[in-house]
């Protein structure tokens, strides 16, 4: 019996293949699109996923200003931020974050779906969010992904 075939191969920084992907957020629900983006950033769709390594792809989100929230969530949903000082808790609505820039809204939502450690911060740096259909990463030759085909 060949016992070498039973060994688990873990990915590391040198063996990881990172790709560039483009995601179109037009007409997509915010939470659903962000959960799929978080899985792409983390690398969970890859067969060599390793939990303690940044093995995910670089994700470019276009048309982030055309994302959809149902009902009164634009004004009623509350996102919190705490400065660390007494009385330093601030709350924001998605409409306020969208007005400051769509990248703030997407980063806030995706950050909550990633690990709360240094690895999560490093993974979040691989997210690029743009309001329009144009982005500045053409040199990386990103491929377009349809999120509706991902599970």
VMD Tcl script that builds the backbone (N, CA, C; Angstrom):
set m [mol new atoms 453]
animate dup $m
set s [atomselect $m all]
$s set {name element resname resid chain x y z} {
  {N N UNK 1 A 0.848 -1.172 0.000}
  {CA C UNK 1 A 0.000 0.000 0.000}
  {C C UNK 1 A 0.899 1.241 0.000}
  {N N UNK 2 A 0.549 2.208 -0.835}
  {CA C UNK 2 A 1.332 3.432 -0.950}
  {C C UNK 2 A 0.804 4.462 0.041}
  {N N UNK 3 A 1.552 4.700 1.118}
  {CA C UNK 3 A 1.079 5.635 2.144}
  {C C UNK 3 A 1.339 7.083 1.766}
  {N N UNK 4 A 2.153 7.349 0.758}
  {CA C UNK 4 A 2.411 8.715 0.343}
  {C C UNK 4 A 1.168 9.361 -0.253}
  {N N UNK 5 A 0.286 8.559 -0.801}
  {CA C UNK 5 A -0.910 9.135 -1.412}
  {C C UNK 5 A -1.910 9.629 -0.375}
  {N N UNK 6 A -1.721 9.245 0.899}
  {CA C UNK 6 A -2.650 9.656 1.936}
  {C C UNK 6 A -2.256 10.954 2.633}
  {N N UNK 7 A -1.093 11.505 2.284}
  {CA C UNK 7 A -0.621 12.702 2.965}
  {C C UNK 7 A -1.395 13.922 2.504}
  {N N UNK 8 A -1.756 14.756 3.464}
  {CA C UNK 8 A -2.467 15.996 3.157}
  {C C UNK 8 A -1.442 17.059 2.779}
  {N N UNK 9 A -1.692 17.716 1.666}
  {CA C UNK 9 A -0.798 18.763 1.207}
  {C C UNK 9 A -1.436 20.103 1.547}
  {N N UNK 10 A -0.770 20.888 2.369}
  {CA C UNK 10 A -1.265 22.206 2.744}
  {C C UNK 10 A -0.610 23.261 1.868}
  {N N UNK 11 A -1.391 24.246 1.491}
  {CA C UNK 11 A -0.853 25.349 0.705}
  {C C UNK 11 A -0.058 26.279 1.607}
  {N N UNK 12 A 0.946 26.924 1.039}
  {CA C UNK 12 A 1.664 27.965 1.755}
  {C C UNK 12 A 1.831 29.168 0.831}
  {N N UNK 13 A 2.496 30.183 1.314}
  {CA C UNK 13 A 2.599 31.421 0.562}
  {C C UNK 13 A 3.269 31.224 -0.793}
  {N N UNK 14 A 4.191 30.291 -0.883}
  {CA C UNK 14 A 4.930 30.066 -2.123}
  {C C UNK 14 A 4.133 29.253 -3.138}
  {N N UNK 15 A 3.238 28.377 -2.682}
  {CA C UNK 15 A 2.531 27.496 -3.603}
  {C C UNK 15 A 1.141 27.992 -3.985}
  {N N UNK 16 A 0.704 29.094 -3.416}
  {CA C UNK 16 A -0.639 29.607 -3.697}
  {C C UNK 16 A -0.658 30.297 -5.060}
  {N N UNK 17 A -1.714 30.028 -5.833}
  {CA C UNK 17 A -1.912 30.729 -7.112}
  {C C UNK 17 A -3.083 31.678 -6.948}
  {N N UNK 18 A -2.762 32.967 -6.945}
  {CA C UNK 18 A -3.799 33.988 -6.780}
  {C C UNK 18 A -4.188 34.515 -8.151}
  {N N UNK 19 A -5.490 34.635 -8.391}
  {CA C UNK 19 A -6.005 35.157 -9.645}
  {C C UNK 19 A -6.689 36.494 -9.384}
  {N N UNK 20 A -7.002 37.202 -10.445}
  {CA C UNK 20 A -7.753 38.450 -10.377}
  {C C UNK 20 A -9.113 38.189 -10.994}
  {N N UNK 21 A -10.179 38.492 -10.258}
  {CA C UNK 21 A -11.533 38.276 -10.756}
  {C C UNK 21 A -12.328 39.575 -10.631}
  {N N UNK 22 A -13.271 39.751 -11.564}
  {CA C UNK 22 A -14.157 40.915 -11.560}
  {C C UNK 22 A -15.561 40.439 -11.241}
  {N N UNK 23 A -16.220 41.145 -10.324}
  {CA C UNK 23 A -17.588 40.829 -9.921}
  {C C UNK 23 A -18.453 42.040 -10.216}
  {N N UNK 24 A -19.565 41.832 -10.928}
  {CA C UNK 24 A -20.500 42.919 -11.223}
  {C C UNK 24 A -21.629 42.870 -10.204}
  {N N UNK 25 A -21.801 43.965 -9.441}
  {CA C UNK 25 A -22.793 43.996 -8.367}
  {C C UNK 25 A -24.115 44.610 -8.803}
  {N N UNK 26 A -24.324 44.820 -10.080}
  {CA C UNK 26 A -25.550 45.456 -10.554}
  {C C UNK 26 A -26.767 44.594 -10.236}
  {N N UNK 27 A -27.711 45.159 -9.477}
  {CA C UNK 27 A -28.958 44.473 -9.168}
  {C C UNK 27 A -28.831 43.341 -8.161}
  {N N UNK 28 A -27.663 43.134 -7.579}
  {CA C UNK 28 A -27.456 42.046 -6.625}
  {C C UNK 28 A -27.796 42.521 -5.215}
  {N N UNK 29 A -28.247 41.603 -4.379}
  {CA C UNK 29 A -28.506 41.903 -2.983}
  {C C UNK 29 A -27.174 42.043 -2.247}
  {N N UNK 30 A -27.065 43.027 -1.359}
  {CA C UNK 30 A -25.797 43.352 -0.703}
  {C C UNK 30 A -25.228 42.176 0.086}
  {N N UNK 31 A -26.023 41.555 0.933}
  {CA C UNK 31 A -25.521 40.474 1.769}
  {C C UNK 31 A -25.124 39.247 0.980}
  {N N UNK 32 A -25.897 38.912 -0.045}
  {CA C UNK 32 A -25.598 37.723 -0.836}
  {C C UNK 32 A -24.330 37.912 -1.657}
  {N N UNK 33 A -24.189 39.090 -2.256}
  {CA C UNK 33 A -22.996 39.331 -3.063}
  {C C UNK 33 A -21.766 39.406 -2.172}
  {N N UNK 34 A -21.873 39.988 -0.980}
  {CA C UNK 34 A -20.720 40.110 -0.084}
  {C C UNK 34 A -20.311 38.762 0.497}
  {N N UNK 35 A -21.259 37.864 0.744}
  {CA C UNK 35 A -20.882 36.548 1.263}
  {C C UNK 35 A -20.116 35.756 0.211}
  {N N UNK 36 A -20.479 35.896 -1.056}
  {CA C UNK 36 A -19.745 35.207 -2.120}
  {C C UNK 36 A -18.383 35.852 -2.349}
  {N N UNK 37 A -18.321 37.175 -2.200}
  {CA C UNK 37 A -17.040 37.870 -2.311}
  {C C UNK 37 A -16.108 37.430 -1.188}
  {N N UNK 38 A -16.643 37.277 0.021}
  {CA C UNK 38 A -15.825 36.838 1.159}
  {C C UNK 38 A -15.279 35.430 0.922}
  {N N UNK 39 A -16.080 34.555 0.323}
  {CA C UNK 39 A -15.603 33.208 0.030}
  {C C UNK 39 A -14.525 33.229 -1.049}
  {N N UNK 40 A -14.675 34.121 -2.044}
  {CA C UNK 40 A -13.647 34.254 -3.079}
  {C C UNK 40 A -12.351 34.798 -2.482}
  {N N UNK 41 A -12.464 35.807 -1.623}
  {CA C UNK 41 A -11.285 36.381 -0.986}
  {C C UNK 41 A -10.567 35.367 -0.102}
  {N N UNK 42 A -11.332 34.548 0.564}
  {CA C UNK 42 A -10.771 33.563 1.493}
  {C C UNK 42 A -10.180 32.368 0.758}
  {N N UNK 43 A -10.690 32.067 -0.444}
  {CA C UNK 43 A -10.191 30.938 -1.221}
  {C C UNK 43 A -10.962 29.662 -1.003}
  {N N UNK 44 A -12.185 29.774 -0.493}
  {CA C UNK 44 A -12.964 28.577 -0.170}
  {C C UNK 44 A -13.455 27.827 -1.398}
  {N N UNK 45 A -13.434 28.464 -2.567}
  {CA C UNK 45 A -13.855 27.774 -3.785}
  {C C UNK 45 A -12.708 26.978 -4.412}
  {N N UNK 46 A -11.526 27.050 -3.856}
  {CA C UNK 46 A -10.368 26.361 -4.422}
  {C C UNK 46 A -10.177 25.000 -3.751}
  {N N UNK 47 A -9.675 24.017 -4.498}
  {CA C UNK 47 A -9.486 22.688 -3.902}
  {C C UNK 47 A -8.340 22.637 -2.897}
  {N N UNK 48 A -7.401 23.581 -2.955}
  {CA C UNK 48 A -6.277 23.570 -2.021}
  {C C UNK 48 A -6.458 24.604 -0.920}
  {N N UNK 49 A -7.687 24.826 -0.476}
  {CA C UNK 49 A -7.968 25.794 0.585}
  {C C UNK 49 A -7.269 25.384 1.872}
  {N N UNK 50 A -6.571 26.342 2.470}
  {CA C UNK 50 A -5.905 26.141 3.747}
  {C C UNK 50 A -6.322 27.274 4.666}
  {N N UNK 51 A -6.883 26.978 5.835}
  {CA C UNK 51 A -7.481 28.027 6.671}
  {C C UNK 51 A -6.515 29.098 7.163}
  {N N UNK 52 A -5.246 28.753 7.383}
  {CA C UNK 52 A -4.323 29.716 7.969}
  {C C UNK 52 A -3.451 30.443 6.943}
  {N N UNK 53 A -3.786 30.311 5.645}
  {CA C UNK 53 A -3.003 30.936 4.581}
  {C C UNK 53 A -3.925 31.792 3.720}
  {N N UNK 54 A -3.421 32.922 3.260}
  {CA C UNK 54 A -4.174 33.768 2.324}
  {C C UNK 54 A -4.072 33.139 0.938}
  {N N UNK 55 A -5.015 32.262 0.610}
  {CA C UNK 55 A -4.976 31.561 -0.670}
  {C C UNK 55 A -6.132 31.974 -1.573}
  {N N UNK 56 A -6.785 33.082 -1.274}
  {CA C UNK 56 A -7.913 33.538 -2.072}
  {C C UNK 56 A -7.479 34.396 -3.239}
  {N N UNK 57 A -8.454 34.825 -4.011}
  {CA C UNK 57 A -8.206 35.640 -5.192}
  {C C UNK 57 A -8.299 37.122 -4.845}
  {N N UNK 58 A -7.788 37.946 -5.746}
  {CA C UNK 58 A -7.978 39.389 -5.672}
  {C C UNK 58 A -9.301 39.703 -6.363}
  {N N UNK 59 A -10.218 40.359 -5.675}
  {CA C UNK 59 A -11.567 40.584 -6.188}
  {C C UNK 59 A -11.763 42.062 -6.480}
  {N N UNK 60 A -12.236 42.349 -7.698}
  {CA C UNK 60 A -12.573 43.706 -8.121}
  {C C UNK 60 A -14.086 43.768 -8.256}
  {N N UNK 61 A -14.725 44.663 -7.518}
  {CA C UNK 61 A -16.176 44.821 -7.572}
  {C C UNK 61 A -16.471 46.079 -8.382}
  {N N UNK 62 A -17.248 45.920 -9.467}
  {CA C UNK 62 A -17.653 47.069 -10.271}
  {C C UNK 62 A -19.148 47.300 -10.094}
  {N N UNK 63 A -19.582 48.515 -10.405}
  {CA C UNK 63 A -20.987 48.925 -10.257}
  {C C UNK 63 A -21.478 48.725 -8.826}
  {N N UNK 64 A -20.652 49.065 -7.864}
  {CA C UNK 64 A -21.010 48.886 -6.457}
  {C C UNK 64 A -22.125 49.834 -6.036}
  {N N UNK 65 A -22.309 50.918 -6.763}
  {CA C UNK 65 A -23.367 51.862 -6.420}
  {C C UNK 65 A -24.742 51.362 -6.843}
  {N N UNK 66 A -24.808 50.259 -7.596}
  {CA C UNK 66 A -26.089 49.718 -8.067}
  {C C UNK 66 A -26.522 48.488 -7.261}
  {N N UNK 67 A -25.967 48.325 -6.063}
  {CA C UNK 67 A -26.339 47.198 -5.208}
  {C C UNK 67 A -27.723 47.463 -4.618}
  {N N UNK 68 A -28.434 46.379 -4.247}
  {CA C UNK 68 A -29.826 46.482 -3.831}
  {C C UNK 68 A -29.980 46.052 -2.376}
  {N N UNK 69 A -30.787 46.794 -1.630}
  {CA C UNK 69 A -31.258 46.386 -0.309}
  {C C UNK 69 A -32.782 46.459 -0.338}
  {N N UNK 70 A -33.461 45.440 0.199}
  {CA C UNK 70 A -34.910 45.401 0.144}
  {C C UNK 70 A -35.522 46.110 1.337}
  {N N UNK 71 A -36.760 46.510 1.188}
  {CA C UNK 71 A -37.493 47.119 2.285}
  {C C UNK 71 A -36.908 48.452 2.702}
  {N N UNK 72 A -36.916 48.704 4.010}
  {CA C UNK 72 A -36.399 49.963 4.549}
  {C C UNK 72 A -34.992 49.801 5.124}
  {N N UNK 73 A -34.257 48.792 4.632}
  {CA C UNK 73 A -32.932 48.512 5.183}
  {C C UNK 73 A -31.937 49.629 4.919}
  {N N UNK 74 A -32.131 50.422 3.879}
  {CA C UNK 74 A -31.199 51.532 3.599}
  {C C UNK 74 A -31.138 52.502 4.772}
  {N N UNK 75 A -32.253 52.662 5.486}
  {CA C UNK 75 A -32.281 53.616 6.593}
  {C C UNK 75 A -32.391 52.953 7.969}
  {N N UNK 76 A -32.975 51.766 8.050}
  {CA C UNK 76 A -33.234 51.139 9.348}
  {C C UNK 76 A -32.091 50.263 9.852}
  {N N UNK 77 A -31.292 49.692 8.944}
  {CA C UNK 77 A -30.185 48.838 9.376}
  {C C UNK 77 A -29.100 49.699 10.023}
  {N N UNK 78 A -28.453 49.159 11.046}
  {CA C UNK 78 A -27.463 49.919 11.813}
  {C C UNK 78 A -26.133 49.173 11.802}
  {N N UNK 79 A -25.069 49.878 11.403}
  {CA C UNK 79 A -23.706 49.380 11.516}
  {C C UNK 79 A -23.017 50.175 12.611}
  {N N UNK 80 A -22.246 49.496 13.460}
  {CA C UNK 80 A -21.626 50.140 14.614}
  {C C UNK 80 A -20.121 50.264 14.432}
  {N N UNK 81 A -19.558 51.310 15.050}
  {CA C UNK 81 A -18.116 51.519 15.105}
  {C C UNK 81 A -17.801 52.044 16.501}
  {N N UNK 82 A -16.747 51.553 17.100}
  {CA C UNK 82 A -16.401 51.960 18.453}
  {C C UNK 82 A -14.961 52.454 18.477}
  {N N UNK 83 A -14.761 53.666 18.989}
  {CA C UNK 83 A -13.431 54.270 19.006}
  {C C UNK 83 A -12.561 53.743 20.141}
  {N N UNK 84 A -13.160 53.172 21.164}
  {CA C UNK 84 A -12.409 52.690 22.306}
  {C C UNK 84 A -12.505 53.617 23.502}
  {N N UNK 85 A -13.032 54.802 23.294}
  {CA C UNK 85 A -13.204 55.762 24.369}
  {C C UNK 85 A -14.629 55.692 24.925}
  {N N UNK 86 A -14.841 56.127 26.152}
  {CA C UNK 86 A -16.210 56.152 26.683}
  {C C UNK 86 A -17.105 57.047 25.832}
  {N N UNK 87 A -18.261 56.535 25.492}
  {CA C UNK 87 A -19.180 57.279 24.631}
  {C C UNK 87 A -18.745 57.320 23.183}
  {N N UNK 88 A -17.804 56.480 22.791}
  {CA C UNK 88 A -17.242 56.518 21.443}
  {C C UNK 88 A -17.895 55.577 20.465}
  {N N UNK 89 A -19.072 55.062 20.782}
  {CA C UNK 89 A -19.764 54.174 19.854}
  {C C UNK 89 A -20.575 55.008 18.872}
  {N N UNK 90 A -20.340 54.792 17.584}
  {CA C UNK 90 A -21.055 55.517 16.537}
  {C C UNK 90 A -21.859 54.503 15.729}
  {N N UNK 91 A -22.986 54.961 15.213}
  {CA C UNK 91 A -23.795 54.080 14.375}
  {C C UNK 91 A -24.047 54.744 13.032}
  {N N UNK 92 A -24.082 53.896 11.999}
  {CA C UNK 92 A -24.230 54.373 10.633}
  {C C UNK 92 A -25.290 53.545 9.929}
  {N N UNK 93 A -25.979 54.163 9.000}
  {CA C UNK 93 A -26.916 53.442 8.144}
  {C C UNK 93 A -26.205 53.117 6.832}
  {N N UNK 94 A -26.691 52.130 6.106}
  {CA C UNK 94 A -26.088 51.833 4.806}
  {C C UNK 94 A -26.150 53.017 3.833}
  {N N UNK 95 A -27.197 53.816 3.917}
  {CA C UNK 95 A -27.295 54.983 3.035}
  {C C UNK 95 A -26.164 55.978 3.312}
  {N N UNK 96 A -25.811 56.165 4.589}
  {CA C UNK 96 A -24.729 57.075 4.951}
  {C C UNK 96 A -23.385 56.551 4.437}
  {N N UNK 97 A -23.134 55.249 4.626}
  {CA C UNK 97 A -21.882 54.670 4.157}
  {C C UNK 97 A -21.795 54.691 2.637}
  {N N UNK 98 A -22.921 54.473 1.961}
  {CA C UNK 98 A -22.948 54.514 0.492}
  {C C UNK 98 A -22.656 55.923 0.003}
  {N N UNK 99 A -23.159 56.934 0.719}
  {CA C UNK 99 A -22.907 58.321 0.328}
  {C C UNK 99 A -21.437 58.694 0.516}
  {N N UNK 100 A -20.792 58.139 1.539}
  {CA C UNK 100 A -19.365 58.396 1.759}
  {C C UNK 100 A -18.508 57.679 0.713}
  {N N UNK 101 A -19.055 56.629 0.103}
  {CA C UNK 101 A -18.341 55.838 -0.903}
  {C C UNK 101 A -18.761 54.386 -0.801}
  {N N UNK 102 A -19.043 53.776 -1.941}
  {CA C UNK 102 A -19.514 52.384 -1.932}
  {C C UNK 102 A -18.467 51.436 -1.366}
  {N N UNK 103 A -17.193 51.810 -1.479}
  {CA C UNK 103 A -16.163 50.925 -0.939}
  {C C UNK 103 A -16.279 50.809 0.574}
  {N N UNK 104 A -16.739 51.850 1.269}
  {CA C UNK 104 A -16.896 51.782 2.724}
  {C C UNK 104 A -17.990 50.803 3.108}
  {N N UNK 105 A -19.098 50.825 2.370}
  {CA C UNK 105 A -20.196 49.905 2.654}
  {C C UNK 105 A -19.760 48.462 2.413}
  {N N UNK 106 A -19.127 48.197 1.269}
  {CA C UNK 106 A -18.704 46.836 0.949}
  {C C UNK 106 A -17.640 46.350 1.926}
  {N N UNK 107 A -16.684 47.204 2.278}
  {CA C UNK 107 A -15.633 46.800 3.204}
  {C C UNK 107 A -16.206 46.477 4.583}
  {N N UNK 108 A -17.177 47.264 5.039}
  {CA C UNK 108 A -17.800 47.034 6.351}
  {C C UNK 108 A -18.514 45.682 6.375}
  {N N UNK 109 A -19.234 45.375 5.290}
  {CA C UNK 109 A -20.013 44.135 5.256}
  {C C UNK 109 A -19.098 42.925 5.077}
  {N N UNK 110 A -18.124 43.029 4.163}
  {CA C UNK 110 A -17.239 41.888 3.909}
  {C C UNK 110 A -16.320 41.638 5.101}
  {N N UNK 111 A -15.884 42.698 5.779}
  {CA C UNK 111 A -15.002 42.548 6.939}
  {C C UNK 111 A -15.667 41.731 8.036}
  {N N UNK 112 A -16.986 41.875 8.196}
  {CA C UNK 112 A -17.699 41.101 9.197}
  {C C UNK 112 A -17.784 39.631 8.871}
  {N N UNK 113 A -17.507 39.255 7.616}
  {CA C UNK 113 A -17.585 37.863 7.185}
  {C C UNK 113 A -16.216 37.194 7.120}
  {N N UNK 114 A -15.166 37.909 7.462}
  {CA C UNK 114 A -13.812 37.370 7.421}
  {C C UNK 114 A -13.312 37.120 8.842}
  {N N UNK 115 A -12.207 36.373 8.994}
  {CA C UNK 115 A -11.653 36.148 10.332}
  {C C UNK 115 A -11.247 37.452 11.003}
  {N N UNK 116 A -11.419 37.508 12.320}
  {CA C UNK 116 A -11.103 38.721 13.082}
  {C C UNK 116 A -9.682 38.625 13.616}
  {N N UNK 117 A -8.695 38.636 12.724}
  {CA C UNK 117 A -7.289 38.575 13.107}
  {C C UNK 117 A -6.444 39.205 11.997}
  {N N UNK 118 A -5.127 39.042 12.072}
  {CA C UNK 118 A -4.246 39.638 11.075}
  {C C UNK 118 A -4.475 39.060 9.693}
  {N N UNK 119 A -4.841 37.789 9.631}
  {CA C UNK 119 A -5.115 37.171 8.344}
  {C C UNK 119 A -6.331 37.813 7.688}
  {N N UNK 120 A -7.378 38.090 8.473}
  {CA C UNK 120 A -8.560 38.748 7.928}
  {C C UNK 120 A -8.248 40.130 7.393}
  {N N UNK 121 A -7.382 40.869 8.074}
  {CA C UNK 121 A -6.988 42.197 7.604}
  {C C UNK 121 A -6.191 42.098 6.309}
  {N N UNK 122 A -5.333 41.087 6.199}
  {CA C UNK 122 A -4.553 40.906 4.981}
  {C C UNK 122 A -5.441 40.491 3.817}
  {N N UNK 123 A -6.444 39.677 4.092}
  {CA C UNK 123 A -7.364 39.229 3.043}
  {C C UNK 123 A -8.212 40.395 2.552}
  {N N UNK 124 A -8.643 41.266 3.464}
  {CA C UNK 124 A -9.478 42.404 3.089}
  {C C UNK 124 A -8.723 43.374 2.184}
  {N N UNK 125 A -7.402 43.373 2.250}
  {CA C UNK 125 A -6.607 44.243 1.377}
  {C C UNK 125 A -6.667 43.798 -0.081}
  {N N UNK 126 A -7.176 42.596 -0.351}
  {CA C UNK 126 A -7.302 42.085 -1.717}
  {C C UNK 126 A -8.633 42.457 -2.354}
  {N N UNK 127 A -9.417 43.317 -1.708}
  {CA C UNK 127 A -10.723 43.735 -2.233}
  {C C UNK 127 A -10.608 45.139 -2.805}
  {N N UNK 128 A -11.083 45.308 -4.032}
  {CA C UNK 128 A -11.071 46.596 -4.715}
  {C C UNK 128 A -12.490 46.891 -5.185}
  {N N UNK 129 A -13.048 48.039 -4.755}
  {CA C UNK 129 A -14.447 48.366 -5.020}
  {C C UNK 129 A -14.514 49.660 -5.820}
  {N N UNK 130 A -15.303 49.652 -6.908}
  {CA C UNK 130 A -15.473 50.822 -7.767}
  {C C UNK 130 A -16.953 51.052 -8.048}
  {N N UNK 131 A -17.340 52.328 -8.096}
  {CA C UNK 131 A -18.743 52.685 -8.322}
  {C C UNK 131 A -19.184 52.398 -9.750}
  {N N UNK 132 A -18.406 52.770 -10.721}
  {CA C UNK 132 A -18.806 52.605 -12.117}
  {C C UNK 132 A -18.354 51.269 -12.677}
  {N N UNK 133 A -18.444 51.177 -14.014}
  {CA C UNK 133 A -18.050 49.943 -14.699}
  {C C UNK 133 A -16.563 49.929 -15.021}
  {N N UNK 134 A -15.866 51.030 -14.777}
  {CA C UNK 134 A -14.439 51.124 -15.086}
  {C C UNK 134 A -13.611 50.815 -13.844}
  {N N UNK 135 A -12.478 50.166 -14.062}
  {CA C UNK 135 A -11.515 49.940 -12.972}
  {C C UNK 135 A -10.118 50.058 -13.554}
  {N N UNK 136 A -9.118 50.197 -12.680}
  {CA C UNK 136 A -7.757 50.453 -13.127}
  {C C UNK 136 A -6.858 49.221 -13.077}
  {N N UNK 137 A -7.433 48.032 -13.132}
  {CA C UNK 137 A -6.658 46.805 -13.000}
  {C C UNK 137 A -6.669 45.979 -14.285}
  {N N UNK 138 A -6.711 46.636 -15.438}
  {CA C UNK 138 A -6.720 45.909 -16.714}
  {C C UNK 138 A -5.408 45.185 -16.958}
  {N N UNK 139 A -4.295 45.702 -16.414}
  {CA C UNK 139 A -2.991 45.083 -16.631}
  {C C UNK 139 A -2.911 43.689 -16.008}
  {N N UNK 140 A -3.727 43.420 -14.986}
  {CA C UNK 140 A -3.717 42.102 -14.336}
  {C C UNK 140 A -4.553 41.077 -15.100}
  {N N UNK 141 A -5.244 41.496 -16.145}
  {CA C UNK 141 A -6.094 40.637 -16.977}
  {C C UNK 141 A -7.082 39.829 -16.128}
  {N N UNK 142 A -7.972 40.532 -15.418}
  {CA C UNK 142 A -8.929 39.809 -14.563}
  {C C UNK 142 A -10.006 39.138 -15.403}
  {N N UNK 143 A -10.552 38.052 -14.868}
  {CA C UNK 143 A -11.647 37.369 -15.566}
  {C C UNK 143 A -12.955 37.692 -14.853}
  {N N UNK 144 A -14.025 37.802 -15.647}
  {CA C UNK 144 A -15.343 38.153 -15.112}
  {C C UNK 144 A -16.000 36.896 -14.573}
  {N N UNK 145 A -16.558 37.001 -13.356}
  {CA C UNK 145 A -17.239 35.875 -12.712}
  {C C UNK 145 A -18.703 36.222 -12.532}
  {N N UNK 146 A -19.576 35.288 -12.881}
  {CA C UNK 146 A -21.008 35.446 -12.616}
  {C C UNK 146 A -21.292 34.846 -11.245}
  {N N UNK 147 A -21.685 35.695 -10.286}
  {CA C UNK 147 A -21.905 35.216 -8.919}
  {C C UNK 147 A -23.101 34.296 -8.802}
  {N N UNK 148 A -24.031 34.367 -9.753}
  {CA C UNK 148 A -25.220 33.528 -9.664}
  {C C UNK 148 A -24.883 32.052 -9.906}
  {N N UNK 149 A -23.730 31.756 -10.512}
  {CA C UNK 149 A -23.343 30.362 -10.740}
  {C C UNK 149 A -22.603 29.781 -9.539}
  {N N UNK 150 A -22.077 30.637 -8.647}
  {CA C UNK 150 A -21.381 30.160 -7.450}
  {C C UNK 150 A -22.382 29.770 -6.371}
  {N N UNK 151 A -22.010 28.835 -5.498}
  {CA C UNK 151 A -22.898 28.422 -4.426}
  {C C UNK 151 A -22.415 28.895 -3.109}
}
mol reanalyze $m
mol bondsrecalc $m
mol representation Tube
mol addrep $m
